[in-house]
Amino acid sequence: MHILVGLGNPGAKYADNRHNVGFMAADAIARRHSFSPWTKKFQALIADGAIAGEKVLLMKPQTYMNLSGQSVGEAVRFYKLESTDVTVLYDELDLVAGKVRVKLGGGAGGHNGIRSLDQHISNAYRRVRIGIGHPGVKEMVMPHVLGDFAKADKVWLEPLLEAIADAAPMLIKEDDNGFMNKVSLAVPTKERKPYAKDVADQQRPTGDAPKPKGVSHIRQARPKQPDVKLPETGPMAAMLRKLLGKE
């Protein structure tokens, strides 16, 4: 059995907060893998299901973020599991928005939900850190974390949540690199937008060869002028020979 935990704060006013992206990921997993309806147990909302042939318990602790470990600790003890049987999905300030990193163990990094989990089940669980970006100044961290995702964030947030749900079997199989690769490929980034030249090449009709390098379009468009034949005899020929120093 495996426990997947999404971290967040309960209540409608927190639902769209960046701090609640763990809840959002848990919801996406529940939908994608047809989990049972959410019910209350272990001071959490829980849902049962199976991923990659293994029984999985999804949890959204309702203790508020700072006491998340109390809820998860109850479930771990009830099922007689180890902390290594737990995977936690949560927001990460120190990752660019839309980036996802997975690691086993580690420190809390200033995240109070993770600090609570470390206290109740030890720190030897798998962490799925979901980047929400940093506001740039310390004074803006709290408003940023507890602020709602902007409408523009949907461009990367919705594909990210769907990709996490689709790749959840890799988490259960402990294929961390496979999970991160699959998720990163699903999320649009500036690096993966085509350059203007690539777009032009894609739009060029089939069989239309690109212009040779070093030749301007003006030179290509100008018809080649025929060579002018100079006179060989007569007064004009004599004058030209004198000017050219051929006499």
Secondary structure, DSSP 8 states (H G I E B T S, - for coil): -EEEEE----SGGGTTBGGGHHHHHHHHHHHHTT----EEETTEEEEEEEETTEEEEEEEE-S-GGGHHHHHHHHHHHTT--GGGEEEEEEETTS-TT-EEEEES---TT-HHHHHHHHHH-S-SEEEEEE----SSGGGHHHHHTSB--GGGHHHHHHHHHHHHHTHHHHHTT-HHHHHHHHHHHS--GGGS--HHHHHHHHS-TT-----TT--HHHHHS---------SSSHHHHHHHHHTT--
